Amino acid sequence: MTEHGVTVETSSLQRRGTVDYMRMAGRRSTVHGLVEVDVTEAKRRIRDRESNTGERLSFTAFLVCCLARAIEAHPHVQAYRDWRGRTVQFDDVDVNVLVERQIDGEQIGVPHVIRAANRRSLQSIHDEIRAAQTDPDDGRQTGMAALGLRLPGPIRRQLWRLPQLFPRRWKRIAGTVAVTSVGMFGTGGGWGVSPTNYTLQLTVGGIERKPGIVDDEIVPREFLSLTVTFDHDVVDGAPAARFVQRLAERIEAADGIETELES
């Protein structure tokens, strides 16, 4: 409907889902850690790989691989408390990622769950993300999901209580951890801070070239801005810090990329 100087549009079903998600996520005891990670070596290996094979490795796939392997060493960071107050911890790391796709003429990020990422190769994760980016059905609402999004808001939002009530069902539907990206929509450094319904979420910011110290010399390096978000009801500060350190070490060592080149 259009009036003089005013345009009124009906919210899409997907936007309703986003509003519900954010409203319920805001009620959790989340703690955000803003870190910078040196990705100079990882970016160099990705460029070398592209020169050798002609295929550019998905940077998101690389981060998912590093995240999943770091969680395997610290599985408590993807635990959930159920309605009885018990802690439910999973062996498999199912990573919910935002995959940039074009739907109905609009370029948007849609969720896609990479199952058992901790037991997958980097190449396998890369291939799945690339396939999801071109799948015409991936990210579209099913009939039941679309019907659910037409329910009244208070009823719709009960879905996002699943992590706190039935963690196993939440895992089947949405995975155990999330990776979301603000860097895919812009350039330069900077962090994104967002509430989440997951015990652990990685928000990928921008990459900025700035001075770094290597072997006591100041040299240009590439730094990635990462926001690591935890549910403090489940994960305490010290274990969270140890996990972040392990994650940063894997990313800075370009973990997995060299192996993929040699295989």
N, C-alpha and C positions, 0 to 999 in steps of 0.2 A: 504494500500500500504506500502510495506517495502523496504527500501534501506539499504545499508550496514551501520550499526550503527545508522539508523534513522527509527522511526516508525511514520507513518502518519495515523491518524484516523479521520473519519468524526464525527463532533459533533452530539450528539443525539438531538432529538426534545425537550426533557425535558431540556437539557442544554441550548438550544436556549431560551427557555422560562425564565430560570433563569437569563441569561445574559440580556434579555430585561427588566425584573423586576428590577434588580439592577441598570441598567443604568437610568431608569426613576425615581427610588426611590432616587437616588443621587441628584435630582434637588429639593427636598422638604426641607423645613426649619426645619429639625429635631434637637431635643435636647435630649441628652442621660443622664440619671441618673443612676449611678452605686451604688447599695445598697447591704448590707449584711443583711439577715434575718435569725433569729434563728429558725431552723426547728427541734430542738431536740424533742419537744413534739409531733409534727406531725409524725416524723419518729418512735417515740416510739409507738404511737397509731396504725400506719400502721403495725408495727411488731406484736403488740398484736392482731390486727384484723386477721392477717395471721395465728397466732397460734390458734385462736378461730374458724376460718372458713376454713382454708386451702387455701384461695384465697388472693393473694397479691394485695392490692389496687394500682391502677395506680397513681403515684405521679403527673403525668401531669393532670389527672382528678381532683385531689385535688387542684392544682394551678388554673385550669380553673374555678372551683367552687368558690374559693376565689376571683379571678379576676372579675367574673361576678357579684358577690354580692357587691363587692366594687364599681363597675361601676354603679350599680343600685342606689347607694347613691350619685354618682357623674356622672350623665349621660352626662354632657357636655364634658367629656373627650373622647367620641366616636362620637362627632359631625363632620360634614363635610361641607365645603363651596362648593356650586354648581357654575355653570358657570355664574349665575347672581349675585354672591356675597352673596347669602342668606345662612344662617346656617341651616343645616338639622340635626336634633337630633333624635335618635331612642330610643324607649322604650326597645325593645328586644336586648339582647347582643348575637350576633352571633359570636362565637369564631373560627377562623381559626387556627387549630393546625397542627403541623407536626407529622405524625404518622409513626413510623419506620416499614417498610415493605420490604419484599423481592420481587423484580420484575425482571424477566428475570435473576435470579441468582445473583442479586446485592442487597445488603442491603442499602436502601435509605430512606430518610424521604419524605413522600408525603403529600400534603395538604388535610385536611378534615375539613369541617365546622360543628361545633356543634351549632345547632339552639336554640335560646332562653335559653341559659345556665343559665341565672339569674332566670328562672322559673323551673329549673330542679333540681332533687336531685343529690347528689354526686354519689350515686350508679348508677343512670341512665346515667350520663356522663361517668362513668367508663365502664359500659357495652357497650356504643356506641364506645368508643375508642378501647376496646378489639375486638369488632366485625369488626371494620375498619382494624385492624392489620391482620385479617385472611381473609378478603374479597378479592377474587382473582381479582375482577374488580375495586376495590377502588384504585384510583390514576392513573389508566391507561387513556391515552388520548382517547377521543371520536373521531369519524371520522372528525367532523367539527373542533375540536380543533387541531387535527393533521394537517388538511389542512391549518388552520390559521397560524400554526407555520412554514409553508413552504413559506409564503408570504415574500416579502422583509422586512428587518429589520425596516426601518422607518414606514412602515404600521403596522407591528406587534406591535410596541411599543405604538401605540395609545390606545391599550386596557388598559394600565396602567395609562392613563389619566382619566379613568372613575371616580375614587374617587373625582377628582376635577371638573368634568363636570356633572355627573349623579350619585350622591351618592346612590339613591334608587336601581339603577341597580347594582352598585358595591356591595351593601349589598346582593342582590339575588345571585350574582355570587361568592363572596369571603368573605362574612361576614362583621362585623363591626370593629373587633379588631383581633389581631394576637398573637399567642404564638408560638415561635420557640425555639428550644433547641440545644445548643452545648454540654450540659452535657451528652446527651444520647450516644455520640460518644467517651467519654473519662472519666477519673477519676480525682479526686482532685478538688480544687477550681479554680476560674478564671471566668472572664466575657467575653461575646461576644458582640461586638458592630457592628450593621448592619443598613444600611439605610432601610427605609420601605415606602410603599405606604399607610399605615394605619395612622390614627390620633394617635392611641395608639398601641404599640407593646411591648410585654413582651418577652425578650430573657433570657432563663433559662441557667445559667452557671453550674458550678460544686458545689459539697458540700464538705466542708473541716472541719475536726475536729480541734478545736483550743480552747484556754482558753476563758471563758466568766465569767461575774460577775452575780451571783444570790444570793440575800439576803446578799449582801456585802461580798460574798465569791467567790473566783476564782475556777471555776469548768470546766471540759471539756464539750464543747457544739458543736453542728453541725450547721454550717452556710452555707446558700445557697447564691450564688452570682447571683443577678438579675440585668438585665439592663432594665430600663423602658424608652421607647422612645416615645416622643410626637412630634406632628406637631405644632410648635410654632406659625404658622399662625392661628391656631384654639384655642390652649390651652395656657394660660398664666402661668407664673412660680408659683405663689402662689396657684392657684387651683390645679396645677399638684402636688405640694408638699403635699397638704392636701390629695389628692387621694392616693399618695404613702404611706403616713402614715396610712391611713385606710386599704390599701392592706396589708401592713406589719403586722398590728395588727391582721388581720384575719388569716394570715398564721401562725404567732407565737402562736395564740390561737388554732391552729389546727381546725379551724372552719369547722363544718360539719361532721368530722370523728366520734366523739362521738355519735352524733345523729344517724348516720347510724348504729352504733353498737347496739344501743338500739331499733331500729325500727324492 
